[in-house]
Amino acid sequence: MRGYFTADEVRAAEAELFQRVGAGVPMQRAAYGLAAVVAGELRERTGGVAGRAVTLLVGSGDNGGDALWAGSMLRRRGVAVSAVLLSPERAHAKGLAALLRHGGRVRDDVGDPDLVVDGIVGISGRGSLRPRAAELVAGVRVPIVAADLPSGVDPDTGAVDGPAVRAEVTVAFGAYKPVHALAAPWCGRIELVPIGLRLPEPDLAALEPAAIGAQWPVPGPRDDKYTQGVTGVCAGSATYPGAAVLCTGGAVAATSGMVRYAGTGAAEVLSHFPEVIAAQSISKTGRVEAWVFGPGAGTDDAARDRLTEILATDLPVVVDADGLTLLAAEPALVADRRAPTVLTPHAGEFARLTGSEPGPDRVTAVRRLAEDWQVTVLLKGRATLVASPGQPVLINEAGGSWAATAGAGDVLSGIIGALLAAGRAPSWAAAAAARVHALAANLAAHTSPGPGAPISATPLLHHIHPAIQTLRALPETP
C-alpha cells in the first residue's frame, strides 16, 4: 500500500533523520530531487535545459530553502534562475548564498520564465496565500512545480479556503502527504523524492493498482458458479427500475459467480442480464453470500421491511442510496450487526446519517462514523475514502470526475457486493471496487462517444471488465 503521512508524522520522522545524518543533508537531498524534476520538465516542455529560465517563489521556511538550493543546482546546468523573496529578512541564508554564488539573482516580480517553482510554504503552512504571494501566483502564466505541496492547500486535509497554488507537478519530499490524494487537482502529477525518512505504519493509505489486479477474484480450476460467490441484489422499484439494472449489472460485470435479484424490477433486469436469477421476495431468492440493498429501492414501509430482513441475516451487506435514508431515520437497524456492513454515502447522505457535512477534514469525519456505527463507510468523492473500525483509512483518488453521473453509485454498490460475496474483507472490497469503478469511468470517457466526452452510467458498466483486465495486467511492485 502507498501510505500518506500527516505533517506531524513527517516532522517526527525528520527529527529522527536529523539525528542520523549530517546537518543540511536532508535539504540537499530534497533540493537535488526538486532540481532533477524541474530539469526534466524543462526538457519535456521546451526541448532543453541550458538557456531556459526559472523563477523561484521563496517563502521564509525550509521549503524556501529547498527551492533556493534547487535553484543553485539548476544554475550549474545553465538555467537562468531568479528568486522572488517573499520575506527577504527570513529567507534561508545558506540556500540564498548558494544561489547567488552560482549566478542566480533576486527580483521583485515573476518575469517571463519557462517554469515557476513554488517554495512559498511547506507542511507547516496553514490557510490560504498571503496577499503578496497570492498576487504573484495569480500573475503566473507558465506551469508551476510545487516543492512538497502546493502553497495555500492544507497538508493534512487538502482543504482550500482561499488563494492557492495550482501546480502542474508536485515534488513530495520523503513521504506522500494526505494533500497529495485529497487535493490531487491542485497537485498535478506527484513525484516522490526519498530523503531517508523512517515512517510509521500509515493511518491513511491507498491500495496499489497492481495488487488489486493480482487479488481480484478469478475462477480457478476447481471453481464453479457457487464457489466464486453468489451476490444478492435488492434494488429498484416501479419509479426507479434502472437502478435495479445498474446495480445488478455492476455485480455481473465484476465477475460474480452468480447474481440473484429480489425485487419488482425483475423484468427489466432479466432483459439486460438473462444470466441473473430473479425472485419476487428475499425469502425466495435462494442462497447468497452477500447482499446489496438500496439503489432505487424506495423508503416506504415495504422497503424498510426488506432492509430489516436483509440486515437480520449473518451475511455481509452493502447499503446504498435509499437504504441509507432508511438507516438515517433508524440507525438501530445496524447497531448490533456482527456481520460486515458497508455504507456508501455521498456527502449529502453522510450529512443525513451523522447530522453534519463531512467538512474539510473528510478523513477524520469518515473514520468517526465508522467507529461510532461499527461499520465500514465508503465516502464518495473524487478522492473516495473507506474507513473500517481499527484499520487505516483507504483512499482512492479517481484521477478525474467522470463517475460523477447519475446511476454510477448504483454500479459501484454492485461491484462491492460481488467482492464481498467472493469473501473479500469489507475495507478491501470497497476500496478495490472504487479503483475499478474509477478506472472504468476513465476508460469509458476516453473511448465512447469520443475522447474526453461526458459519460453516463451505462457505458461505465460496459467498461468494468476491461478495467479489471487492465489492473490484472499490471506488474506487481517488488
C-alpha positions in Angstrom: 0.0 0.0 0.0 1.0 3.6 -0.5 1.0 5.5 2.8 0.1 9.1 3.3 1.6 10.8 6.4 0.4 13.9 8.3 2.6 16.9 8.9 3.1 15.9 12.5 4.2 12.4 11.4 6.6 13.8 8.8 8.1 16.3 11.3 8.7 13.5 13.8 10.4 11.4 11.1 12.5 14.4 10.0 13.6 15.0 13.6 14.8 11.3 13.8 16.6 11.7 10.4 18.4 14.8 11.6 20.0 12.6 14.3 21.3 10.2 11.8 22.8 12.3 9.0 24.9 15.5 8.8 23.4 18.9 9.1 21.8 20.1 5.8 21.9 16.6 4.2 18.0 16.2 4.1 17.6 19.6 2.5 20.3 18.8 -0.1 18.6 15.5 -1.0 15.2 17.3 -1.3 16.7 20.1 -3.4 18.6 17.7 -5.7 15.3 15.8 -6.4 13.4 19.0 -7.0 16.1 20.3 -9.4 16.0 17.0 -11.3 12.2 17.2 -11.7 12.4 20.8 -12.8 15.1 20.0 -15.3 13.0 17.1 -16.6 10.0 19.4 -17.0 12.1 22.0 -18.9 13.4 19.3 -21.2 9.9 17.9 -21.8 8.2 21.2 -22.4 10.9 23.3 -24.1 13.3 20.7 -25.6 16.3 21.7 -23.4 17.6 22.7 -20.0 20.5 25.1 -20.5 19.4 28.6 -21.5 15.9 28.2 -20.1 14.6 30.4 -17.3 13.1 29.5 -13.9 11.6 31.8 -11.3 11.5 30.7 -7.6 8.8 31.9 -5.3 10.6 31.7 -2.0 9.0 31.8 1.5 10.7 32.0 4.8 10.9 28.4 5.9 12.8 25.3 4.9 10.5 24.9 1.9 12.0 28.2 0.6 15.5 26.8 1.4 14.7 23.7 -0.7 13.8 25.9 -3.7 16.9 28.1 -3.3 19.3 25.1 -3.2 17.5 23.6 -6.1 17.9 26.9 -8.0 21.7 26.8 -7.3 21.8 23.3 -8.8 19.9 24.4 -11.9 22.2 27.3 -12.3 25.1 24.9 -12.6 23.2 23.3 -15.5 22.9 26.6 -17.3 19.4 27.6 -16.3 18.7 31.3 -15.7 17.3 31.3 -12.2 15.7 34.2 -10.4 14.2 34.3 -6.9 11.3 36.4 -5.6 11.8 36.6 -1.8 8.5 37.0 0.0 10.2 37.6 3.3 13.8 38.7 2.4 14.9 39.1 6.0 13.8 35.5 6.8 15.0 33.8 3.6 17.1 30.7 4.1 20.6 32.2 4.4 22.7 29.3 3.1 20.3 28.5 0.2 20.2 32.1 -0.9 24.0 32.4 -0.7 24.4 29.3 -2.8 22.0 30.6 -5.4 23.8 34.0 -5.7 27.2 32.4 -5.7 26.3 30.4 -8.8 24.9 33.4 -10.6 21.3 33.4 -9.6 19.6 36.7 -8.9 16.9 38.2 -6.8 14.0 40.1 -8.4 10.7 41.6 -7.4 8.4 40.1 -10.0 7.9 36.7 -11.7 9.3 37.9 -15.0 8.9 35.7 -18.1 10.2 32.3 -17.2 9.7 28.9 -18.7 8.7 27.4 -15.3 7.9 28.7 -11.8 8.9 26.8 -8.6 6.6 27.2 -5.7 8.7 27.3 -2.5 6.3 29.6 -0.6 5.3 27.4 2.3 5.7 23.7 3.3 4.0 21.3 5.7 3.9 23.9 8.5 1.8 26.3 6.4 -1.9 26.7 7.1 -4.5 28.8 5.4 -4.6 30.5 2.0 -1.8 32.5 0.4 -1.0 35.9 1.9 -1.9 38.9 -0.4 1.6 39.4 -1.9 2.1 35.7 -2.6 -1.5 35.5 -4.0 -0.8 38.4 -6.3 2.4 36.8 -7.6 0.8 33.4 -8.2 -2.3 35.0 -9.9 0.1 36.5 -12.4 1.9 33.3 -13.3 1.2 32.2 -16.9 3.5 29.2 -17.1 3.5 25.8 -15.4 4.3 25.7 -11.7 6.3 22.9 -10.0 5.4 22.8 -6.2 8.0 22.0 -3.7 6.5 19.3 -1.4 2.9 20.6 -1.7 1.0 23.5 -3.4 1.2 26.5 -1.1 -2.2 27.5 0.3 -3.5 23.9 0.3 -3.8 22.3 3.8 -1.2 19.5 4.0 -3.4 17.2 6.2 -7.0 17.8 4.8 -6.4 19.1 1.3 -8.7 22.0 2.1 -8.5 25.2 0.0 -10.2 28.2 1.6 -8.7 31.0 -0.5 -5.9 31.7 -3.0 -3.6 28.8 -3.5 -1.1 27.4 -6.0 -2.4 25.0 -8.6 0.7 23.0 -9.7 1.4 21.0 -12.8 3.8 18.9 -10.8 4.3 18.5 -7.1 7.6 17.1 -5.8 6.9 15.3 -2.5 9.9 15.2 -0.1 10.4 12.0 1.8 6.7 10.9 2.0 3.4 11.3 0.5 1.1 13.6 2.5 -2.7 13.5 2.6 -2.9 16.6 0.4 -1.4 14.6 -2.5 -4.5 12.5 -2.7 -7.2 14.7 -1.1 -6.3 17.7 -3.3 -5.0 16.0 -6.4 -6.3 18.6 -8.9 -4.2 21.2 -7.1 -1.1 19.0 -7.0 -1.0 17.8 -10.6 1.4 14.9 -11.1 3.2 13.7 -8.0 6.9 12.9 -7.9 8.3 11.4 -4.7 11.9 12.2 -3.7 13.2 9.8 -1.0 15.3 11.6 1.6 15.8 8.8 4.1 12.7 9.1 6.4 11.8 6.2 8.7 8.0 6.3 8.7 5.4 4.6 11.0 2.6 2.4 9.7 0.2 4.7 7.9 -3.2 5.6 9.1 -4.2 6.7 5.6 -3.2 4.6 2.6 -4.1 3.6 -1.0 -4.2 0.1 -2.4 -1.7 -0.4 -5.2 -3.5 -0.9 -8.5 -1.3 -3.9 -9.4 -2.1 -5.5 -6.1 -5.8 -5.0 -6.7 -5.5 -6.8 -10.0 -3.5 -9.6 -8.5 -6.0 -10.2 -5.7 -9.2 -9.7 -7.8 -11.2 -12.9 -7.6 -11.0 -15.1 -10.7 -12.2 -18.7 -11.1 -9.6 -21.4 -10.5 -9.6 -24.9 -11.9 -11.8 -26.3 -9.2 -14.3 -23.4 -9.0 -17.9 -23.4 -10.1 -20.6 -20.8 -10.1 -21.3 -21.2 -6.4 -17.7 -21.2 -5.1 -17.0 -17.9 -6.8 -19.6 -16.1 -4.6 -23.3 -15.5 -5.1 -24.4 -11.9 -4.9 -27.9 -11.0 -3.8 -29.3 -7.6 -5.1 -32.4 -5.9 -3.7 -32.7 -2.7 -5.6 -35.0 -0.7 -7.9 -38.7 0.0 -7.9 -41.5 1.0 -10.3 -40.3 4.5 -10.0 -36.6 3.6 -10.5 -36.3 0.4 -12.5 -33.0 1.5 -13.9 -31.3 1.4 -10.5 -32.0 -2.3 -10.4 -30.4 -2.8 -13.8 -27.3 -0.8 -13.0 -26.7 -2.3 -9.5 -27.2 -5.8 -10.7 -25.1 -5.1 -13.8 -22.3 -4.0 -11.5 -22.3 -7.3 -9.7 -22.4 -9.2 -13.0 -19.6 -7.2 -14.6 -17.4 -7.6 -11.5 -17.4 -11.4 -12.4 -19.6 -12.6 -9.5 -20.1 -16.4 -9.9 -23.8 -15.9 -9.8 -26.1 -12.9 -9.2 -29.6 -13.3 -7.7 -32.1 -10.4 -7.8 -35.0 -9.8 -5.5 -37.5 -7.1 -6.2 -40.1 -5.6 -8.5 -37.6 -4.9 -11.3 -37.1 -8.5 -12.4 -38.4 -8.0 -15.9 -36.1 -5.1 -16.6 -33.1 -6.8 -15.0 -33.6 -10.0 -17.0 -34.0 -8.1 -20.2 -30.4 -6.8 -19.8 -28.9 -9.8 -17.9 -30.6 -13.1 -18.7 -28.0 -14.9 -16.6 -29.4 -13.3 -13.4 -31.8 -15.5 -11.3 -34.7 -13.4 -10.2 -37.3 -13.7 -7.4 -40.1 -11.5 -6.1 -39.0 -11.7 -2.5 -35.9 -12.0 -0.4 -37.1 -15.2 1.3 -37.5 -16.9 -2.1 -34.1 -15.7 -3.5 -32.1 -18.7 -2.5 -28.5 -19.0 -1.4 -26.4 -15.8 -1.5 -23.1 -14.9 0.2 -23.7 -11.1 0.3 -26.5 -8.7 -0.2 -26.7 -5.2 -1.8 -29.6 -3.1 -0.8 -30.8 0.4 -1.6 -30.4 1.9 -5.1 -33.9 3.0 -6.2 -35.5 0.7 -3.6 -37.7 3.3 -2.0 -38.1 4.5 1.6 -41.6 3.3 2.4 -42.6 0.6 5.0 -42.2 -2.2 2.5 -38.6 -1.1 1.7 -37.9 -0.8 5.4 -39.1 -4.4 5.9 -36.9 -5.7 3.1 -33.9 -3.9 4.6 -34.7 -5.2 8.0 -34.9 -8.8 6.7 -31.6 -8.5 4.9 -29.8 -7.0 7.9 -31.2 -9.8 10.1 -29.0 -12.3 8.2 -25.4 -13.1 9.1 -24.2 -12.1 5.7 -22.2 -9.1 4.5 -24.5 -6.3 3.4 -23.9 -3.2 1.3 -26.3 -0.4 2.0 -26.6 2.4 -0.5 -28.9 5.2 -1.7 -32.5 4.8 -0.3 -31.1 2.3 2.2 -29.0 5.0 3.7 -32.0 7.2 4.1 -33.8 4.4 6.0 -30.7 4.0 8.2 -30.5 7.7 8.9 -34.0 7.5 10.3 -33.4 4.3 12.2 -29.7 3.7 13.0 -30.6 0.9 15.4 -31.1 -1.3 12.4 -27.4 -1.8 12.1 -26.5 -1.2 15.8 -25.9 -4.8 16.8 -24.9 -6.4 13.5 -21.9 -8.7 13.7 -21.6 -9.4 10.0 -19.8 -6.9 7.8 -21.8 -3.9 6.8 -20.7 -1.4 4.2 -22.4 2.0 3.9 -21.7 4.0 0.7 -22.8 7.6 1.2 -22.1 10.7 -0.8 -21.7 14.0 1.1 -25.4 14.6 1.4 -26.2 11.1 2.6 -23.3 11.4 5.1 -25.0 14.5 6.5 -28.3 12.6 6.9 -26.5 9.8 8.7 -24.5 12.0 11.1 -26.3 15.3 11.2 -23.5 17.3 9.7 -21.5 17.6 6.5 -18.1 15.8 6.3 -16.4 19.2 6.4 -12.8 20.0 5.3 -11.4 17.1 7.3 -13.0 14.2 5.5 -10.6 11.6 6.8 -11.5 12.3 10.4 -15.2 12.5 9.6 -15.4 9.1 7.8 -13.2 7.5 10.5 -15.5 8.8 13.2 -18.7 7.5 11.5 -17.1 4.0 11.0 -16.1 3.9 14.7 -19.4 5.2 16.0 -21.5 2.8 14.0 -19.0 -0.1 13.9 -19.4 -0.4 10.1 -17.3 0.1 7.0 -18.0 3.5 5.4 -17.2 4.4 1.8 -17.5 8.2 1.4 -17.8 9.0 -2.2 -15.9 11.8 -4.0 -13.1 12.3 -6.4 -10.9 11.1 -3.5 -13.1 8.3 -2.2 -12.4 7.3 1.4 -13.0 3.9 3.0 -12.9 3.5 6.8 -13.4 0.4 8.9 -13.1 0.4 12.7 -9.5 0.0 13.9 -8.0 0.0 10.4 -6.2 2.5 8.3 -8.5 4.7 6.1 -8.1 3.7 2.5 -8.2 6.4 -0.2 -8.8 6.1 -3.9 -8.0 9.2 -6.0 -10.0 8.7 -9.2 -7.8 10.8 -11.4 -10.9 12.6 -12.7 -14.6 13.1 -12.1 -16.0 11.0 -14.9 -18.0 8.8 -12.5 -19.9 11.9 -11.2 -23.0 10.9 -13.2 -26.5 9.6 -12.3 -26.5 5.8 -11.6 -22.8 5.5 -11.2 -23.1 4.8 -7.5 -25.6 2.0 -8.2 -22.9 0.3 -10.3 -20.3 0.8 -7.5 -22.5 -0.8 -4.9 -23.0 -3.9 -7.1 -19.2 -4.2 -7.6 -18.7 -4.1 -3.8 -21.3 -6.7 -3.3 -19.7 -9.1 -5.7 -16.3 -8.7 -3.9 -17.9 -9.3 -0.5 -19.7 -12.4 -1.9 -16.3 -13.7 -3.1 -15.1 -13.5 0.5 -13.0 -10.3 0.4 -12.7 -8.2 3.5 -15.1 -5.2 3.5 -12.5 -2.5 3.6 -10.5 -4.0 0.7 -13.7 -4.8 -1.2 -14.9 -1.2 -1.0 -11.5 0.3 -1.9 -10.8 -2.1 -4.7 -14.3 -1.6 -6.1 -13.7 2.2 -6.0 -10.5 1.8 -8.0 -12.1 -0.4 -10.7 -15.1 1.9 -10.8 -12.9 5.0 -11.3 -10.8 3.3 -14.0 -13.9 2.1 -15.8 -15.2 5.6 -15.9 -11.9 7.0 -17.3 -11.8 4.2 -19.9 -15.4 5.0 -20.9 -14.8 8.7 -21.1 -11.8 8.2 -23.4 -13.4 5.7 -25.8 -17.1 6.5 -26.3 -18.7 8.5 -27.7 -15.4 10.4 -28.1 -12.2 11.1 -26.1 -12.9 13.2 -23.1 -16.7 13.3 -23.6 -19.0 13.1 -20.6 -20.4 9.6 -19.9 -23.5 8.0 -18.4 -23.7 5.0 -16.1 -24.4 2.5 -18.9 -21.0 2.9 -20.7 -19.3 2.9 -17.4 -20.9 -0.5 -16.7 -19.6 -1.8 -20.0 -16.0 -0.8 -19.1 -15.8 -2.6 -15.7 -14.4 -5.8 -17.1 -11.8 -4.0 -19.3 -10.8 -2.1 -16.1 -10.3 -5.3 -14.2 -8.3 -6.8 -17.0 -6.1 -3.6 -17.1 -5.3 -3.9 -13.4 -4.6 -7.6 -13.7 -2.1 -6.9 -16.5 0.0 -4.5 -14.3 3.3 -5.9 -13.0 3.3 -6.0 -9.2 5.7 -3.6 -7.4 8.5 -5.5 -5.7 
